[in-house]
Each structure stands twice: as C-alpha cells, then as structure tokens.
C-alpha cells in the first residue's frame, strides 16, 4: 500500500541547488502535499490528481481517471508502466504531439531506447526509481537535442499512480516552452527541489534553466 501522507518525500527549496542532468535535461521534485495552484500551467492536472487520492491518503490508481479528463493535454501525454529487475519504464502510450516533437514513437518501448545515447538516460531512470521509492510530483525538461531537435524545448509534469502495493504507472504531461524560459520562471510559486545523486554516473554539464 502506498500512502500519500506517509510516503511523500519531504522536500524544501534548496536555494541555488542545481539538478543532475543528462545532456541538457534537468529533474526536479515537489512534495505531493503542494497545493495545485502553485503549479502554474500544470495546476489543472495536479488538482485532478489530488481529487482522486484514496482513503487513508493512498495514491490514485490510473483506473480512477477517464481519458476525457485529460482532453486539454491529449497528444502531449505519455503513460508508462514501471518494470522491475531491472528497473525501467515501458511506455504504453506516447502522444501524437510528442511523436511530432521527438520525431519518434516510444509506444511499447523503454526509456531512451531511440535516443542518440540510450545509456545517458540512466539519470532519468534513477529519478523515476526515487519516485517509486518516495513518491513526489516530478518535473523534467530540456531540449530535444538527442533527437536532432535542439530548437525544441519542453517541460513535463510526472504524476505517480499506485496499484495499492507500490508505484506502478507514471503519467507525464508536456508543454513546449521558449528557449530562454527556465522552470523556476514558469513555476515561480512551486517549491521545487533539485533531483541530485551522488554517484559516478557520467552526465553532461550542469545547467540552470
């Protein structure tokens, strides 16, 4: 059983802390207790997610939602199932707009398999591993340079879902932003905490955006 209250990671802003990155992508975390109106353009999704928190604070199941409830985000959503041994994400839905932006369709595939350097996505895999261990609202973004689309910059909100025994699916909604935009500017009222990891994983240079 995954509890919203007991399992939500306690997170606070870290001042000038920068997130670990793969290529020019950064990853952030935000407590599940954060009010929906602090998520700017993603506020509607967070409010919807919070409206389906189960008794005793358990995380929502994917089956608690109807497809039409995401109408405003259709085409810009992916849904992925969590796999274990080894840990990975397998995409069960990859939106049509995402396919246009990335120029690939990840449906049925695992994280990063169609990128120019699949090994670089170990950073994102660890970010989702942490979400599975201590659920949080995730935010990730950067340009699509790995796919030859460096002129496109996106940011996505990652929402965790549980089958009652642990995190089993992720729904991620994306929006395209201007090249000069930064996540703290996009979500000025959101108490973001940079996802960091202390290991020898090869990653690109740190960036602030």
N, C-alpha and C positions, 0 to 999 in steps of 0.2 A: 504494500500500500504506500503510495507516495502522497505525503501531506503537504499542502500549500504552505501552512504556517510553520510546521516543524522542519521541513526540508529546504525552505527558501534560504538561499545563501545571504548572509548579512553583508551588505555592500555599502560603501560610502565613497563619495568623490575622492580622488587621490591627487587633487591639485594638478601638477604638471606631468603626472604619470602618463606614459605613452604605451599603447598596446603593442604586444608582439605582432609581427606582420609576416605574411608570406607574399612575396612580390610587393605590391603597394597596398595590400588589403590590411585593414585593422579590425580588431574584435573587441567588443565591449560587453559589459554585463550590467543588469539593472535588477534590483530586488523585485520579486513578484508582488510585493505589497505596495509598490509605487502606483500612485493614482494615475488613471488613464489619461487625464487631461494634460499630463506632463510629457506625453509622447508626441506632441505636435501632429504631423500628418498621419501618424500611426494610431492616434487616440481612439478611433472607432474600433480598430482591431483589438486593442488592449481591453477596451470596455466590453466588447463582445466576449472575449476570452474570460474576463473576470466574472461575467454574468453566469457562467456555466461551472464555476467552482462547486464541487460536490460537498455533501455533508461532511462535517469534520475537517473541512479545508482541503480535501483531496483534489488533485489536479483534474481538469476536464479530460474526457476521452474525445478522440476525434469524432466518434459517432454521436456526440452530443450536439453537433453542428450540421446544418443543412448547407448544401453547396451555394444556394442562392443568397445566403447570408454574407457571402464574400463577393457579391456581384461587382462592387466597386473596384475590386482588386483582380478580377478574373483576367487571366493571361499573364499576370505578374506574380503568380504564386507557385511555389513548389511544395510538395509534401514528400517527406522521406521517412522510411522505416529505419529504426535502429537495429543494427545487426551486431552480434557478439562473437567472440572467438574466431577471428579478431574483430575488434570494434570497427564499425563503419556505418555509413548512411547509404541506403539504396533508395533512389528516387522513384516513387510510384506515380508522381505527377510532376510534369515540368511544363509550365505555362507557355502558351504560344508567343507571348510578347518576350518572355525570357529567351525563347529559341531565336527570336529575331535579334535580340541584343547580343547574345552569346554566339550566335551562328552555329549552335549545336543543340541537340535534344538529348537531355540526360535521362529521360524516362527509362526505367529498368536498369540503369547503370549506377555505379557507386561514385563516391566523392572524387572529383578531379580527374577521372579516367580519360576525359577528352581534352585535357589541358596540355600545354606545351611541356609541362614538367609535373606529372602526377605526384611525384614524391614531395613537392613543395606543400601539398595540401595536408600533410601531416599536422601542420599548425592548426588548420581548421578542424581536423579530426579531434585533436586534443581539446579544442574549445567545446566541441559537442560532447566529448567524454566528460568534461567538467559539468556541463549542463545536465547530463544523465546522473551524475553523482550528487549534485546540489542544484536543483532546477532554478533557473533565472530567466528573465527576458533577455534575449541576446540581440545585439546589433552588430552588423558587419558591413563593411563597404570598402570600395576602391574602384579602380578602373579595370576594364576587361583586356588588359594588355596581353595576358597569356593567350588570348584567343584572337590576337591581331586586331583588337578593337579598343585601342588605348584612348580613343576620343570619347568613349562612353564610360561614365562614372555612375555607379549605383550604390544604394544603401538598402539593406534589408533588415526587417524585424523578424526574429526567430521566436516562435511560440512553442512551448513544450506541452506534450499530451501524454497521458498515462493510461495504461490498461488496468490500473489498480494494483500492479505489483512492481511498477517501475516505469521509467520513461520509455515509450515505445514508438512515438512518432514526433516529427517536427513539422510545423507549417511555417513557411517563410514567405513574407510578402515584400516585394521590392518596388523601389521607385528610382527613376533616373534623376540625377541632380547635376547642376552646373559644375564644371571642372574646378572652379575656385571655391565651391562650397565645402564646409567642414561639418562633421557630425555635431560638434558642440554648438555650432551656429544653427543647425537645422532643429536641434532639440535643446534649446537653451535652458529649459526648466527641468530637464531629466537628470537625475543624479547618477551619471554614468560612472562606471568603474572599469578601467582598462583591464582586459584579459592579458595576463602575463604568465610566463612559465620559465622556470629556471632549469634549463637543460642544455644539451649540446646540439639541439636541432638547428640545422642550417636554415637561416631565414634571411630575407632581404633586409636592407637598411631600414631603421625605424623611421616612421614618418608621423607628422602631425597634420591632420586634416579635419 
